[in-house]
Amino acid sequence: MTEDTKQPESLKILFADDEKSLQKLMGLELPRLGHTVTVCPDGVTAIAAIEKEDFDCLLVDLDMPGKGGIDVIKKAKETRPDTEAIILTGKSSTESAIAAVEFKVFAYLTKPCRLMELKTLLEGVAKKREQDRRIKALTSRLDRIEGKSKLIGDSGAMEIVNKMIAKVAPSNSAVLIRGETGTGKELVAKAIHDQSLRHAQPFVAVNCGALPENLIESELFGHRKGAFTGAEETRIGLFEVAHGGSLFLDEIGELPKALQAKLLRVLETGEIRRVGENSSIKVDVRIISATHRHIEDMVQDGDFREDLMFRINTFEIQLPPLRERTEDIPLLAEHISRRFWPTIPMTHTVFATETIHALKSHSWPGNVRELANVVEHATILCEELPIQPQHLPRRFSEQSPSGGDRPELRAVSGPMSLRELEMQAIHEALDRHDGNKPQAAEELGISLKTLYNKLNQATAGEKTA
Ligand SMILES: Nc1ncnc2c1ncn2[C@@H]1O[C@H](COP(=O)(O)OP(=O)(O)OP(=O)(O)O)[C@@H](O)[C@H]1O
């Protein structure tokens, strides 16, 4: 059955209204629309019904003797917050509008309501429930793929990081996370959010370096329809999406100067203004930022606003590079390998001792992200555990015996895959530019977005090497 021809989901509806004619009508018509219905003559009966069983959707009159529609909705949301509610009302009132916001009421219908209108609304409820379920399924899939925000590593350095996360998470303070590329800055940001009181609200991540300059403002603050060429619809920005939760501003050092001023204003007033809009909207968002740049130097050079630096940097967490905590490599490598092989029993040895030795001797300019790519490469090549050094990418067998550093491009003797050459060139460019991705991308002649994609993707070249 295609999306279009699919029957809408049958809903379990509670209908409560003191009008006898409506009770009779709904008792007949709602089952005809494919739903099951419990009809209640007043709010008290409706609350008693909710105490006995769960409903997908409430269809309640606002004014009923004894307990009104809002009491019924309140009761249902206490036990099952995902219950949808439609309010029936003689006339739209301030009371119903407030309830609509407070209890996230799906809609309110003004009496006398037309059956067609109700049918469409109930289809909307069914569709929303299906979308919510899909989002939940996707979120749990994503959690499985990415792992929760669990930071692996029991080195002294990571212990300090974990303690700092636990301390700062419950506050609302702005946090600045510093560290080289791939050290886990986003994971730390997510851990702060997950351990905060905002954990049930959205965590929204935006990479300030990967967005074209002309789009950042509308991406962050939204825009009004027609605000600029191409703005065909009014769109909310990421600040509004993150309302109640946390906004992670990755690579904040890449934010253009004009946007720095606008961001500062938002952080000071707690209000955003969509592009092309005259009025402001209040938002409640905790800011977590990250950078691999030395922001103080940028301030000195006039590239970053000092006032913004102080604003985003109430609390600072410095992430150590992987080469400074090589004792974490065995745990990390094993943890990452289980992302690809979730069924390996915990008792199995995944990496041979020599493989761990080779991994520990590497300098890891791409840090944990590079390690994840290497482990993925090995899990593809290895047919029988444990993973041996020959399952690692070629650059590991070509390392000089004395050191763990990557060989210079010119020094490589054996053949390398195009992908390996490409990754090596990327890492070397990043090294030369002190981890600065925009500069590395410029030197390599690729867009910043492409650079991010290449760093993030498990590569086809490595998979087939
Ligand atoms: N301590 C850790 N434990 C488990 N996984 C980690 C850890 N640190 C990093 N990772 C993994 O390494 C990868 C890169 O991490 P992340 O994206 O958080 O790094 P980043 O510092 O934000 O990188 P960039 O500066 O390039 O944005 C992710 O797959 C992440 O899950």
The ligand as a MOL file (V3000), in Angstrom:
LIG
                    3D

  0  0  0     0  0            999 V3000
M  V30 BEGIN CTAB
M  V30 COUNTS 31 33 0 0 0
M  V30 BEGIN ATOM
M  V30 1 N 36.0180 9.7920 24.2800 0
M  V30 2 C 35.3320 9.2740 23.2450 0
M  V30 3 N 34.6480 8.1300 23.4040 0
M  V30 4 C 33.9850 7.5790 22.3790 0
M  V30 5 N 33.9380 8.0860 21.1350 0
M  V30 6 C 34.5870 9.2260 20.9220 0
M  V30 7 C 35.3230 9.8970 21.9650 0
M  V30 8 N 35.8550 11.0210 21.4530 0
M  V30 9 C 35.4750 11.0730 20.1720 0
M  V30 10 N 34.7200 10.0060 19.8360 0
M  V30 11 C 34.1490 9.6990 18.5060 0
M  V30 12 O 35.0270 10.3050 17.5410 0
M  V30 13 C 34.2840 10.9190 16.4860 0
M  V30 14 C 34.6040 12.4120 16.4310 0
M  V30 15 O 34.0960 13.0280 17.6120 0
M  V30 16 P 33.4580 14.5080 17.6000 0
M  V30 17 O 32.6690 14.7370 16.3490 0
M  V30 18 O 32.7640 14.6970 18.9010 0
M  V30 19 O 34.8140 15.3580 17.5320 0
M  V30 20 P 35.0070 16.9400 17.4010 0
M  V30 21 O 36.1190 17.3020 18.3140 0
M  V30 22 O 33.6930 17.6240 17.6050 0
M  V30 23 O 35.4870 17.0680 15.9010 0
M  V30 24 P 35.4830 18.4070 14.9480 0
M  V30 25 O 36.3730 19.4100 15.6050 0
M  V30 26 O 36.0920 17.9040 13.6810 0
M  V30 27 O 34.0700 18.8300 14.8110 0
M  V30 28 C 32.8200 10.6130 16.7670 0
M  V30 29 O 32.4630 9.4380 16.0690 0
M  V30 30 C 32.7960 10.3620 18.2760 0
M  V30 31 O 31.7340 9.5000 18.6170 0
M  V30 END ATOM
M  V30 BEGIN BOND
M  V30 1 1 1 2
M  V30 2 1 2 3
M  V30 3 2 2 7
M  V30 4 2 3 4
M  V30 5 1 4 5
M  V30 6 2 5 6
M  V30 7 1 6 7
M  V30 8 1 6 10
M  V30 9 1 7 8
M  V30 10 2 8 9
M  V30 11 1 9 10
M  V30 12 1 10 11
M  V30 13 1 11 12
M  V30 14 1 11 30
M  V30 15 1 12 13
M  V30 16 1 13 14
M  V30 17 1 13 28
M  V30 18 1 14 15
M  V30 19 1 15 16
M  V30 20 2 16 17
M  V30 21 1 16 18
M  V30 22 1 16 19
M  V30 23 1 19 20
M  V30 24 2 20 21
M  V30 25 1 20 22
M  V30 26 1 20 23
M  V30 27 1 23 24
M  V30 28 2 24 25
M  V30 29 1 24 26
M  V30 30 1 24 27
M  V30 31 1 28 29
M  V30 32 1 28 30
M  V30 33 1 30 31
M  V30 END BOND
M  V30 END CTAB
M  END
